[in-house]
Amino acid sequence: MPAWLLDLGNTFEWVTPVALLFWIAQYTVLAPWWSQFTGTWQVVLALVITAIYIPSLMSLADPAGFATFAQTNWYHWTALFIVTFSAAAGMGLIVKWELVRRERKRTGRALLPAEMARRITVLETENAALRQRLGEASS
């Protein structure tokens, strides 16, 4: 494999988790993601993906030191935590979406994000029409 291709791969291996962390910071500034189901899980999954990169980034940063570190208990506990966190996040997402689907089926309420977005659009249109009528009535 050409050396430039390895360098490119190594570069992207650093860029990906940095970009994900930047996205989390940007999302935090632009939207209150912690107050909604979809936003919370987007951030959780971005953190999971970032955590998955930790061992390979450690090996890129210091290959000789990583060979020694990879044999320690700290490394094994770190890897176990990352894998457990990843599995829990994935299963939690599946369970939560299933609960949302069942609640929607049981009550008929619009709980899915796409349905909520459509409902908000309808309400905003109705609100604009009412504001216009109110403006006409007061003039």
N, C-alpha and C positions, 0 to 999 in steps of 0.2 A: 504494500500500500504506500502511495506517495506520502512523503513527510508533510507536505502542505495540507493534505486531506486530514491527517491526524491533528495537525494544528487547528484546522477549521473545526473539527469535531470537539476538540478540547475547549476552544473558544465558546462554542455554542453550549457546551456543558456548563460553563460558568454563566453565560448570558441568561439561560432559561430560568434558574432559580432567582437570579437578581431581577429579571423582568417580572416574575410572579410576585416577588415582594414589593416591587415598585407598583404593580397593579393593585395590590392590597392597600397600599398607602393611598394611591389615587382614589380608589373606590371608597375608602374611609372618608376622605375629604369631600368627595362629591355626593355621597349617598349614605343615609343611615342604614347600612346593611344589617346591623345587629338587631333591627326591629322587624325584620321580615324573614320568613323561612327561606326563600330562594337565595337571598343575599348572604345569609349566614352560611348556608351550605356551599355557596361559591367560594367564600373565603376559607372555609374548612378544607375543601378539596384543593385549593391552591396551596394551603399550608402542607397538606399531605404530599402533594407532588414535590414541593420544595424540600420536605424532609427526606423524601426518597433519594434525592441527589446528594445528601450529606456524605455517605461513605465514598462515593466516587469522587466527589470534590476533595475529600481528604486525601485520597490516593493521588490526585493530580497535584495538589499543593506540595506534598512531600512524599514522593514514592518510597524512599528508603525508610523514613520514619513510619509511614503507614504500614509497611510490611511488619514492623515490630508491634505497632499499636493494634493491628488486626488480630493479634493473638492474645490480647488482654481481655479481662472481664469487662472493662468499660466499653470496649468496642462491641462485644456481644450483647451487653445490656442496651447499648444505643441502637443496635440493629433490631433487637427484639422490640424495643419501644416503638421504633418507626414502623415495623411490620404490624404490630398490634394496633397502633393508632390508625394506620391505613385501613386495616380490616374493620375496625370499629366505625370509622367514618363511612366507609362504603356500605356496611350493613345498616348503620343508622339512617343513611339517606334512603335506602330501599324501604326500611320500615316506615319512615316518616311519609314518603310518597304513598305507600300503601294505606296508611291511616287517612291521609288526605283524600285518596280515591274512595275509600269506604265511607267516610263522612259525607262526601259529596253524593254518593249513591244513596245513602240512607236518608239524608235530609233534603237533597235537591238543591242545596245552596251552592252558589258559585264560589268554590274555594281554590280552584286551580288558578295559577298565576295568569295564564292566557285569558281565562274567563274573567278574572278580576280586571285585567287591562281593558277588555272590551266593555265591561260594565262602567269603568271609570270614564271611558270615552263617551259613552251614552250620557252619563250624568253630567259631564262637562258641557256637552252640547245642549242638554236641557237647561243647565245653569246659565249658559250664554243667552239662550232664548228668553229665559225669565228676566235676566238683567236688561235685555233689550226692551221687553214689554214694560218693565218697571220704569225705564227711562222714558218711554213713550207716554206712560200714564202720568208721570210727574211733570211733563212739559206742557 
